[in-house]
Amino acid sequence: MKVLITGCEGQVGRALLATVPEGFAATGASRSELDLMDPEALSEAITKSEADVVVNAAAYTAVDHAEREEELAFAVNAAGVENLAKASARRGARLVHISTDFVFDGLNSLPYKPHSDPAPQSVYGRSKLAGEKAVLALPNNLVVRTAWVYSRHGSNFVKAMLRLMDAKRELRVVADQVGTPTHAYSLSRALWSLVLAKAEGVLHFTDAGVASWYDFAVAIQEEALAMGLIQRQIPIVPIPTQGYPTPAKRPPFSVLDKSETWEILAKPAAHWRAELREMLESLKEKNV
């Protein structure tokens, strides 16, 4: 099966290319190589790759910047995704599109199911929801929502915490926003399995378990200390969302219900802390 991966230089794109299973031939296209705003270029790239499946890992993900760059966020996450969906359909290729927990308002107290009503509270969330609708308007496509993604590549919460733990005497981290950290490599393995299963519609995938950003930061420090990635322990202070204001409103509770996905995969995901440990170990090996 031939697969074209857009956004191949991002966290998930890199992980997808690093975890290609036997029986798949994957081609990656970076943002500089393939512009989602160019329908002709998209059709040409998909045709040239002879793709049976297109996995879209490209997105505008600057959540706070989106509040003042609404036009750009919608251009990439909505119009660009619609272009990609139509180009894939012309080729006869299925599209697998990665979306986000930000399509929900975060006011639930139970995990959000794939069919739960979206109510995005930010420009980023609204743009991603518009992209979902464009993908699902065409048959056989799949939208996979995920959350709190990190890897050893690029910029993310884990790497930011490691840097700050070396530089600061104390960290203050939000403790009243709850979700699930997700290792990009765990997500990529699940995506490949869903492609193989020919899943369609809307599904959710994150690693197992629940955490606040504060819990996540504490775990990062504990695991990094045990591995020698950082050399000292500093106080981590839990604070409310009001203590760290941001331009974009974050969902206070964005835990996703993955039961349907886990049934398709025939197993639950690993706990987020086990995946965090795997990521930190790979980061240590890279730095040795």
Stockholm file with secondary structure:
# STOCKHOLM 1.0

chainA/1-288         MKVLITGCEGQVGRALLATVPEGFAATGASRSELDLMDPEALSEAITKSEADVVVNAAAYTAVDHAEREEELAFAVNAAGVENLAKASARRGARLVHISTDFVFDGLNSLPYKPHSDPAPQSVYGRSKLAGEKAVLALPNNLVVRTAWVYSRHGSNFVKAMLRLMDAKRELRVVADQVGTPTHAYSLSRALWSLVLAKAEGVLHFTDAGVASWYDFAVAIQEEALAMGLIQRQIPIVPIPTQGYPTPAKRPPFSVLDKSETWEILAKPAAHWRAELREMLESLKEKNV
#=GR chainA/1-288 SS CEEEEESTTSHHHHHHHHTCCTTCEEEEECTTTCCTTCHHHHHHHHHHHTCSEEEECCCCCCTTGGGTCHHHHHIIIIIIHHHHHHHHHHHTCEEEEEEEGGGSCSCCSSCBCTTSCCCCCSHHHHHHHHHHHHHHTSTTCEEEEECSEECSSSSCHHHHHHHHHHHCSCEEEECSCEECCEEHHHHHHHHHHHHHTTCCEEEECCCBSCEEHHHHHHHHHHHHHHHTSSSCCCCEEEECGGGSCCSSCCCSBCCBCCHHHHHHHTSCCCBHHHHHHHHHHHHHHHHC
#=GC SS_cons         CEEEEESTTSHHHHHHHHTCCTTCEEEEECTTTCCTTCHHHHHHHHHHHTCSEEEECCCCCCTTGGGTCHHHHHIIIIIIHHHHHHHHHHHTCEEEEEEEGGGSCSCCSSCBCTTSCCCCCSHHHHHHHHHHHHHHTSTTCEEEEECSEECSSSSCHHHHHHHHHHHCSCEEEECSCEECCEEHHHHHHHHHHHHHTTCCEEEECCCBSCEEHHHHHHHHHHHHHHHTSSSCCCCEEEECGGGSCCSSCCCSBCCBCCHHHHHHHTSCCCBHHHHHHHHHHHHHHHHC
//
